């Protein structure tokens, strides 16, 4: 396979320039006023008529000739005869002579020959007419035709974003449809034999995964003002891929390919663009995002995004979204930044500019701490666990703990969580968090929670391991744990001893987990009982070292028939319809950072901890 | 007409509280992932499966048993035989034994018995196998099943706003539809016999005007996350109004009435709510916006907005939009504020809290100046000429020139104009502005422009009156002016003398306008010629004091048959197909504030002034 040589990765600035030179569409279209909100005007709109279209009474009162009021005052009113009435929306049916007045409503047409009006508060109706207790000048309390805007005047210029306010002016002008910048059509082609659309069944054994990039990219295109068109998957087959790419290029202004990380898919896309179109750039010196393609295909602009979701979205946000916004006439969103202190040291050696995703947490004094969020290439949870980006120049090798950094938020709407907790993955915690406003929680187990708390990053830890006093106990609950077995307990497992003495396949939790510590303690008791060393028992358990990250995972493994016994909670066994052999009960405590007990999110959590009786009832094996 | 007594206007805080107590809808609905962008999650989403669903190779390379690499290094590689290949998206068809390796692609399923992988860069294929030049630990370069997120773990909490990032996580979980907060349905009823929908013909003689509030309110509802339902107009008839209001109340969560300012329409709405529903609040101590109604009707919440568009939108933004956002689960947008200096003194005496709309302009040093925008009740252009609001407490009677104020921008996206110009309403100016990025321009005539420039508010003035040197001349053009007559000149008007000597109905421009000055000068010349005083000539002109605001207005009056001769430009006569009798030519100059010639918007304008040859060609009677 011979590739055109792009020896050096392009500098990010060069990638920006290359994409800026592409034609990403635009043009204009006519939309109805009701659909125009948020769109951008493509042409100037001049007023086609006068607003108001007639001399208009500004108040309720009486229309008359101003000169007939000259000299009138509270003590010396002028006298008028009332010769008629004009309501809003009717043609004046009367003419006005000297010392004659017409009752007139706000917004009504001034009669001919009336040149001013007096508000009703300054008048008095008497038996044979009207007393006017003030003098008015010609034009007073009248909005002249065209005074708001007159026919021929410039109303709105091209490039104006249409909000409620601009739509108000357009409707006043009687405009019911407007020329707006067309939304660039952006075709999204995801590649890779292993991708499955959400909603369909995925076969994990075959290595199938759900397509993420099509959805993140489509949402990003929409947010940038474009119209996403998601094409059916192309496999890794050259012909099929070429057909889909060409169809997308024919129908769209810009084609984005994304999806598979497999080398074969990337190679196929590369060849289609290189041979059928024009390849302008291959690779950019930024992390995440290196393997980016820029080119043209069949009259459309083309950008190939990296395969991993975090990289794809990062490249999309940095390089592609600005081009879509430009084509759509949308202005760049205000960049929202936050100054923060690095909570941990972050190393990196690589020589590429790096965009480090970080989460934010406010410390006790309201200062912001930033901690790197890096769950490894291919993790999708890091998409939602970060609040923004810290940029590391190519020649910087680390960010030090306590270093001052500027965090560029993902959008101006991003606000740091009100509460940042780390600890046990527990079904009561999940439900408790639902009652809080914008919490963030990382399920890193009891030991992980204590570590994040001790490091001064987390506001609270949720921990069932209470050996060390690392925080202030805000409250907690107990949960019954034991062995999860298939429904009906077909192996007749009766307790921990069966794990040691019988041939059953066990699934454990990792050492970070509270249940793992409780299991270790129970095994130590069993070893004492038998007068043997604990490690002897452990070595007899088939699968003791086979651990799964999340609290339901061992039970699910049992449910799937891939194990006989899993470490878990009675609540989990009940939820999944499994059998359960109780071993013990442990207390789970919510521990607060002593310097953050006054933080509103922590106070909110402490208050909710008093109100968990319904959750305790809902979860079998839970109690105070 | 007896009204329930609401003696005192409610404090704004009371109005907020009353609206907060209303049930403005909400609930939840299921939407597809493709439609979920921007919506707010109604329920917690837990992972229903492990991501990844299998132990996944993180790189291209070789899967093997870690223990077989122990001790291997660059100089002392371990040897393996290659027993197969696994691509992404396929089920591994091989088993691995001691010192065996399988070629594996990024994202592919790890074969059973392989517990680590070595990237291709650290290996070398040799004739009879593979050299591995590094040692790896169990699990290295492998993403374990569930390591990203495991089945049963909390993925996203209720209240989460779904952006591209959250949609990425949901798609990774295979979720193709999500429960989101329903958009509150907001019925919009506009009232008033005089209202006409944009796009239909308006009969100004009958006092008809276009409906503005339905459109601004609908756009505002959409921006706040609600779903607007615009109902057909109700007239001022009690039965018809009641039918429409009840229908809207049956079908919607919240009904907003708005539209007419006529007392009768307001009274009818008041009676429907008071008699058929429940009236909770009538009148709020804020300006603009006093006549606000809050209540309930047939199970729906109800808010009556004032009639004038600026007041209606202000009350909507201040009191109603937050309630819609709450019901939709959308968070309050970040309040964007700007500190500014008042450019003018603004007086107000009234005892109500006042929201003063202001425009913003950056001065030469980048400081912001705020000037009040108040074109009087009922003006719709003030909707777009302001950037935000300065709040004046009820007990403050004025804002002083030079006072420091905080301007709350209408939205975080609002940015002050790049250029602020005031002056002649001129067709070349309109076109020139189209070439600039976000200019603002007020057509206040030559004298108005000079005044705003002299006061240090405007960046530039566009003026044909060059008596006083008030700014730096950046360039300009000449325009031919004269008398606009009906096509074919049926009255045989030959020049200014005919206005004086014959019975023709003339339409003039106001004294602010440059043409008015040119006309005055030409009449002075005629008076000299005739050896009379100018005022004698002026007094003989029928309509000399009848002035219209905008540059096309006199010509349009002639076109409509309501006048015989109008003061205007050759370009206007040509555009409207009228006859034209030339009188003179005047120079229009663009004058810059001497302290702002370095402002980018001013520099941009100066550059564009050199490029107006096409505009001069396009406009008859224009030249250098």
Interface residues (C-beta under 8 A of the other chain):
Chain A: X33 X34 X37 X38 X44 X46 X47 X49 X50 X51 X52 X53 X54 X56 X58 X60 X86 X87 X88 X89 X90 X91 X105 X106 X107 X108 X109 X143 X144 X145 X146 X147 X148 X149 X150 X151 X152 X153 X154 X155 X156 X157 X158 X159 X161 X162 X163 X164 X165 X166 X167 X168 X169 X170 X171 X172 X173 X174 X175 X176 X177 X192 X193 X194 X195 X196 X197 X198 X199 X200 X202 X204 X205 X206 X207 X208 X209 X210 X211 X212 X213 X214 X215 X216 X217 X218 X219 X220 X222 X223 X230 X260 X261 X262 X263 X264 X265 X307 X309 X313 X331 X333 X334 X336 X375 X376 X377 X378 X379 X380 X381 X383 X384 X410 X411 X412 X413 X415 X425 X427 X429 X430 X431 X433 X434 X437 X438 X439 X441 X443 X548 X549 X550 X551 X552 X553 X556 X572
Chain B: X33 X34 X37 X38 X44 X46 X47 X49 X50 X51 X52 X53 X54 X56 X58 X60 X86 X87 X88 X89 X90 X91 X105 X106 X107 X108 X109 X143 X144 X145 X146 X147 X148 X149 X150 X151 X152 X153 X154 X155 X156 X157 X158 X159 X161 X162 X163 X164 X165 X166 X167 X168 X169 X170 X171 X172 X173 X174 X175 X176 X177 X192 X193 X194 X195 X196 X197 X198 X199 X200 X202 X204 X205 X206 X207 X208 X209 X210 X211 X212 X213 X214 X215 X216 X217 X218 X219 X220 X222 X223 X230 X260 X261 X262 X263 X264 X265 X307 X309 X313 X331 X333 X334 X336 X375 X376 X377 X378 X379 X380 X381 X383 X384 X410 X411 X412 X413 X415 X425 X427 X429 X430 X431 X433 X434 X437 X438 X439 X441 X443 X548 X549 X550 X551 X552 X553 X556 X572
